[in-house]
Amino acid sequence: MRFRRYLPGFGKAAVPWLLEGLLIVFSVVLGFWVSQLQSARADRELAVRVMTSVQQELGHNRGLLDSYVGMHRIWMDALAKEASASGSQTAFDVFMATRPPIPASGTSFPVLRRSAWDAALAGGVIRLLDHDVASALSEVYRRQQIVDDNIDRLANGALGAAATFDPASRTASLKLLWLTMADIQSAEAMLAAEYRRHAPAVRAAIDRAR
């Protein structure tokens, strides 16, 4: 070749250069592949930890909620019965008097956890979860928020209204308390159904990721 006239021995010298270049390219590609593999493994392990935490949180909430659905149904029915009867007590007194025994948790209404879900949202970990599972969990926590909102509406609305402490407003106030309790109990029942419906999908997603 004409090029070799001006660079004697170029052909032999090019071989180690070429091999060295190929080795460098191979090393870069291998390093990138290993890095991607480690990153994928870390993401998978993080997703498992997040889903396990959420699963434990949902399990706690489900066990807690089961003890309130029936209790609030009994309480709601008692309020409806009192609302149709006459009496001299205030609606607040009737509300407290008709309350069924409090569950072992020690409160009249469930205090549902959501810290694991909030942490997953804040950390952007939701992107690592299976789309169907993430969508199902989002729906579960949306319904859970409805329960919390209804309880807040009872505490800050019907239960805290001046008329609730006025014997003259007994019937109207009891009806309002009954309606609010009905909303709470209905939301709790639907949430309990969501817990049961989506629990198998969360368990299956954890098993697949492991």
Protein Blocks (a to p, Z undefined) as FASTA:
>chain_A
ZZlmmmghklmmmmmmmmmmmmmmmmmmmmmmmmmmmmmmmmmmmmmmmmmmmmmmmmmm
mmmmmmmmmmmmmmmmmmmmmmmpgcfbdfklmmmmmpccddfkopabdcddfklmmmmm
mnopmmmpcfklmmmmmmmmmmmmmmmmmmmmmmmmmmmpmklmgmklmmmmmmmmmmmm
mmmmmmmmmmmmmmmmmmmmmmmmmmmmZZ
